[in-house]
Amino acid sequence: MPGKDSAAKRHRQSEKRRINNRVAKSKVRTITKNFMLAVKTGDKESAEVKFMEMTKLMDTASGKGVYHKNTVARKKSRMNRLLNSLSAE
């Protein structure tokens, strides 16, 4: 147990942040998995919808400090390349 009230408060705050970050990361991972599945099956329309949802979730998480902005940019770029490879075929 924390010895001071301020330490207890910081512990409560960090616990809340940890849970919120976990939820945000889980949502991003889930939608990314769904996007990858749509790409593998070759479903372009579904992949486009999933890509838009994924980018929105990633940008939101980045704005809240869950992900670094460059990490999000890199992931979005890679996923966009995959999406474009569908339309090239």
Secondary structure, 3 states (H helix, E strand, C coil): CCCCHHHHHHHHHHHHHHHHHHHHHHHHHHHHHHHHHHHHHCCHHHHHHHHHHHHHHHHHHHHCCCCCHHHHHHHHHHHHHHHHHHHHC
